[in-house]
Amino acid sequence: LNSPPSAQNNTSQSKQEAAEGLRQRKQESNNGDGDTKGGSKVEEVKKRPKSLSDPVRWFSAMPPAPLKRSQKYFQSGVEIVLEIANLQSQIRGVQNRIKYLKRMKQKQTEN
């Protein structure tokens, strides 16, 4: 597996950037008229360790299966509650629109 030195250098450089959490990105420079031109920019990417992003792992590295299962059930329950709240809001909006249209119809029949 003999690679050219430039390919080996690029590979080691990209591995190093990935380990440090840096990425090479195209930079968009705005010249005032909405036109953007590409350049390069280095951004820092913050990666949260899995142990900090999952609250169940705060107390144990290997949480019991029933605890993980109950966490999944709770998360799905929260999603369902959010869907219901959004649907209720949409229903209220439709009801208000119906009331408005009825008032407009009543005003037109009175005139």
GUMIFI-512196 format. One record per residue (C-alpha): z, x, y; residue in three letters. Coordinates in Angstrom, 2 decimals, padded with zeros to 5 digits. Layout:
N
       Z       X       Y rest
       Z       X       Y  ALA
...
***
This chain:
111
       Z       X       Y rest
  000.00  000.00  000.00  LEU
 -001.21  002.35  002.66  ASN
 -001.34  000.56  005.99  SER
 -002.61  002.06  009.18  PRO
  000.19  003.51  011.34  PRO
 -000.45  000.93  014.06  SER
  000.05 -001.94  011.59  ALA
  003.29 -000.39  010.34  GLN
  004.49  000.06  013.92  ASN
  003.68 -003.58  014.81  ASN
  005.44 -004.83  011.70  THR
  008.60 -002.83  012.36  SER
  008.53 -003.84  016.02  GLN
  008.22 -007.56  015.17  SER
  011.04 -007.27  012.61  LYS
  013.22 -005.59  015.21  GLN
  012.44 -008.29  017.80  GLU
  013.19 -011.03  015.27  ALA
  016.52 -009.42  014.43  ALA
  017.42 -009.18  018.11  GLU
  016.34 -012.77  018.82  GLY
  013.46 -011.85  021.17  LEU
  009.94 -013.21  021.18  ARG
  006.77 -012.17  022.90  GLN
  005.37 -015.19  024.76  ARG
  002.44 -015.83  027.02  LYS
  003.59 -016.13  030.60  GLN
  002.01 -018.80  032.72  GLU
  001.59 -017.74  036.31  SER
  000.92 -020.58  038.69  ASN
 -001.32 -019.69  041.60  ASN
 -000.59 -022.84  043.61  GLY
 -003.59 -024.98  042.69  ASP
 -002.30 -026.04  039.27  GLY
 -004.24 -023.30  037.49  ASP
 -002.29 -021.12  035.11  THR
 -003.27 -017.76  033.71  LYS
 -001.81 -016.15  030.61  GLY
  000.27 -013.01  030.65  GLY
  003.14 -011.84  028.51  SER
  006.81 -012.52  028.78  LYS
  009.78 -011.74  026.58  VAL
  012.23 -014.60  026.03  GLU
  015.58 -014.45  024.36  GLU
  016.04 -016.92  021.54  VAL
  019.57 -018.00  020.80  LYS
  020.13 -018.76  017.15  LYS
  023.35 -020.49  016.23  ARG
  024.82 -019.41  012.96  PRO
  024.83 -022.20  010.38  LYS
  028.61 -022.07  010.22  SER
  028.92 -023.05  013.91  LEU
  026.27 -025.77  013.90  SER
  027.75 -027.70  010.96  ASP
  031.29 -028.96  011.72  PRO
  032.09 -029.39  008.02  VAL
  031.82 -025.61  007.62  ARG
  034.37 -024.98  010.39  TRP
  037.19 -025.47  007.91  PHE
  035.69 -024.09  004.72  SER
  032.73 -021.95  003.77  ALA
  032.13 -024.14  000.71  MET
  033.10 -027.73  001.60  PRO
  033.53 -030.19 -001.28  PRO
  030.53 -032.33 -002.24  ALA
  032.23 -035.65 -001.34  PRO
  032.90 -034.35  002.18  LEU
  029.28 -033.30  002.64  LYS
  028.11 -036.64  001.23  ARG
  030.37 -038.58  003.58  SER
  029.03 -036.50  006.49  GLN
  025.47 -037.52  005.57  LYS
  026.52 -041.18  005.32  TYR
  028.19 -040.99  008.72  PHE
  025.11 -039.37  010.30  GLN
  022.83 -042.06  008.85  SER
  025.27 -044.73  010.07  GLY
  025.16 -043.32  013.59  VAL
  021.35 -043.34  013.51  GLU
  021.36 -046.99  012.40  ILE
  023.79 -047.92  015.17  VAL
  021.51 -046.24  017.73  LEU
  018.49 -048.13  016.40  GLU
  020.40 -051.41  016.64  ILE
  021.51 -050.67  020.21  ALA
  017.91 -049.89  021.19  ASN
  016.68 -053.11  019.57  LEU
  019.35 -055.13  021.38  GLN
  018.27 -053.59  024.66  SER
  014.64 -054.47  023.95  GLN
  015.61 -058.05  023.03  ILE
  017.55 -058.41  026.31  ARG
  014.50 -057.14  028.18  GLY
  012.26 -059.72  026.49  VAL
  014.80 -062.49  027.19  GLN
  014.92 -061.52  030.87  ASN
  011.12 -061.49  031.01  ARG
  011.01 -064.99  029.48  ILE
  013.53 -066.25  032.06  LYS
  011.46 -064.74  034.85  TYR
  008.24 -066.30  033.58  LEU
  009.93 -069.71  033.22  LYS
  011.13 -069.51  036.83  ARG
  007.67 -068.52  038.01  MET
  006.12 -071.44  036.07  LYS
  008.69 -073.85  037.50  GLN
  007.95 -072.65  041.06  LYS
  004.21 -073.15  040.50  GLN
  004.70 -076.70  039.17  THR
  006.93 -077.58  042.16  GLU
  004.25 -076.50  044.67  ASN
***
